[in-house]
């Protein structure tokens, strides 16, 4: 069944409610957001996201409370998913969002722009029907970071994924974006 994407307001409401539930349990959840949720909440470069790629700790209680929020707000129960874990770097670089954004009970972190760019370059998913792929996010982040060359991006990428190399597709997106930004 298709469902409505989460815009910034709806996503914020769901996360605030998750924090409220954590407080009622006497805990604070740690939520690390990635992907579309970051582009929607932090950068505003997307109007919405279909799902929330996130790691939540403690995970058992976090998943249970997330399912409760989903039921209360008529969201799919798997809206927050941890599938992103398999793609993360051992050298993560994150920053905390202001605590007042979501209220007590929830400490939220997001990747730095450089780390998020490395993640997007590593995935470099092509467009599919109804999904634009990773190129628009890569172009947005390159515009934010403003690297001087493809080599600068390679150094940034290697900082997070020292044993990987950029794919031909990723290099092409970088080259086109840097030429457009010049």
C-alpha positions as CSV (number, residue, x, y, z in Angstrom):
1,X,0.0,0.0,0.0
2,X,1.5,3.4,-1.0
3,X,1.9,5.9,1.8
4,X,2.6,9.6,2.1
5,X,6.2,10.7,2.3
6,X,7.2,12.4,5.5
7,X,7.8,16.2,5.1
8,X,9.8,18.1,7.6
9,X,6.9,18.9,9.9
10,X,5.5,15.4,10.0
11,X,9.0,13.9,10.5
12,X,9.7,16.4,13.4
13,X,6.3,15.5,15.0
14,X,7.0,11.8,14.8
15,X,10.5,12.3,16.4
16,X,9.2,14.5,19.1
17,X,6.6,11.9,20.0
18,X,9.3,9.3,20.0
19,X,11.2,11.4,22.6
20,X,8.0,11.8,24.7
21,X,7.6,8.1,24.8
22,X,11.2,7.6,25.8
23,X,10.8,10.1,28.6
24,X,7.7,8.1,29.8
25,X,9.9,5.0,29.9
26,X,12.6,6.9,31.9
27,X,15.2,6.7,29.2
28,X,16.9,8.8,26.5
29,X,17.1,7.3,23.0
30,X,20.1,8.0,20.8
31,X,19.0,8.3,17.1
32,X,21.6,8.6,14.3
33,X,19.8,9.8,11.1
34,X,21.1,9.3,7.6
35,X,19.9,9.7,4.0
36,X,16.6,11.4,3.1
37,X,15.7,12.3,6.6
38,X,18.9,14.5,6.8
39,X,18.2,16.1,3.5
40,X,14.6,16.8,4.6
41,X,15.2,17.9,8.2
42,X,18.6,19.5,8.2
43,X,19.2,20.9,4.7
44,X,15.7,21.3,3.4
45,X,17.0,20.2,0.0
46,X,14.1,17.7,-0.2
47,X,10.5,18.3,0.5
48,X,10.1,14.8,2.0
49,X,11.5,11.4,2.5
50,X,9.8,8.0,2.1
51,X,11.6,6.3,5.0
52,X,14.0,7.2,7.8
53,X,17.4,5.5,7.6
54,X,18.5,5.5,11.2
55,X,20.2,3.7,14.0
56,X,18.5,3.9,17.4
57,X,19.9,2.9,20.8
58,X,18.9,1.2,22.9
59,X,17.6,-0.7,19.8
60,X,15.0,-3.0,21.3
61,X,13.2,-0.2,23.2
62,X,13.7,2.2,20.3
63,X,12.1,-0.1,17.8
64,X,9.2,-0.8,20.1
65,X,8.6,2.9,20.7
66,X,9.0,3.6,17.0
67,X,6.3,1.1,16.2
68,X,4.0,2.8,18.7
69,X,4.6,6.2,17.1
70,X,3.9,4.6,13.7
71,X,0.6,3.2,14.9
72,X,-0.4,6.5,16.6
73,X,0.4,8.6,13.6
74,X,-0.8,6.2,10.9
75,X,2.7,5.6,9.5
76,X,4.1,2.2,8.3
77,X,5.8,0.4,11.2
78,X,9.0,0.0,9.3
79,X,9.3,3.7,8.5
80,X,12.4,3.9,10.7
81,X,14.8,1.2,9.5
82,X,18.4,0.3,10.3
83,X,19.3,-1.1,6.8
84,X,21.8,1.8,6.5
85,X,24.1,0.1,9.0
86,X,25.6,-2.1,6.4
87,X,26.9,0.9,4.4
88,X,28.4,3.0,7.2
89,X,32.1,3.7,7.7
90,X,34.1,2.8,10.7
91,X,35.4,6.4,10.6
92,X,32.0,8.1,11.1
93,X,31.8,11.8,11.4
94,X,28.6,13.1,13.0
95,X,27.2,16.1,14.7
96,X,24.4,16.5,17.2
97,X,21.3,18.4,16.3
98,X,20.1,21.0,18.9
99,X,18.4,19.2,21.8
100,X,15.4,21.6,21.7
101,X,14.6,20.5,18.1
102,X,12.9,17.3,19.4
103,X,12.6,17.9,23.1
104,X,13.8,15.6,25.9
105,X,14.1,11.9,25.5
106,X,15.8,11.9,22.1
107,X,19.4,12.8,21.3
108,X,19.8,13.1,17.5
109,X,22.9,13.0,15.4
110,X,23.5,13.4,11.7
111,X,26.5,12.8,9.5
112,X,28.6,15.8,8.6
113,X,28.2,17.0,5.0
114,X,31.5,15.4,4.1
115,X,30.6,12.0,5.6
116,X,27.1,12.2,4.0
117,X,28.7,12.9,0.6
118,X,31.1,9.9,1.0
119,X,28.1,7.7,1.8
120,X,26.1,9.0,-1.2
121,X,29.2,8.5,-3.5
122,X,29.6,5.0,-2.2
123,X,26.0,4.1,-2.9
124,X,25.7,6.1,-6.1
125,X,22.3,4.6,-6.9
126,X,20.9,5.2,-10.4
127,X,17.5,6.8,-10.9
128,X,14.5,4.5,-11.0
129,X,10.8,5.2,-11.6
130,X,9.7,7.3,-8.7
131,X,13.2,7.7,-7.4
132,X,15.8,10.2,-8.6
133,X,18.8,8.2,-7.5
134,X,21.7,9.7,-5.6
135,X,23.0,12.2,-8.2
136,X,20.8,15.1,-6.9
137,X,22.0,14.6,-3.4
138,X,25.6,14.3,-4.5
139,X,25.3,17.6,-6.5
140,X,23.7,19.3,-3.6
141,X,26.5,18.3,-1.2
142,X,29.2,19.2,-3.6
143,X,27.6,22.7,-3.8
144,X,27.6,22.9,-0.1
145,X,31.2,21.6,0.4
146,X,32.7,23.3,-2.7
147,X,35.7,21.0,-3.3
148,X,38.2,22.4,-5.8
149,X,38.7,19.2,-7.8
150,X,37.8,15.6,-8.3
151,X,41.0,14.8,-6.5
152,X,39.8,16.7,-3.4
153,X,36.6,14.6,-3.4
154,X,38.7,11.4,-3.7
155,X,40.7,12.5,-0.6
156,X,37.4,13.2,1.2
157,X,36.0,9.8,0.2
158,X,39.2,8.0,1.2
159,X,39.0,9.5,4.7
160,X,35.8,7.5,5.3
161,X,36.3,4.5,3.0
162,X,40.1,4.0,2.6
163,X,39.7,0.6,1.0
164,X,37.2,1.7,-1.7
165,X,37.6,3.7,-4.8
166,X,35.0,5.9,-6.6
167,X,33.1,4.2,-9.3
168,X,33.1,5.5,-12.8
169,X,29.5,6.7,-12.3
170,X,30.4,8.6,-9.2
171,X,33.4,10.3,-10.9
172,X,31.1,11.3,-13.8
173,X,28.6,12.9,-11.4
174,X,31.4,14.7,-9.6
175,X,33.0,16.0,-12.8
176,X,29.6,17.2,-14.2
177,X,28.7,18.9,-10.9
178,X,32.0,20.6,-10.4
179,X,31.8,21.9,-14.0
180,X,28.3,23.3,-13.3
181,X,29.5,24.9,-10.1
182,X,32.4,26.6,-11.7
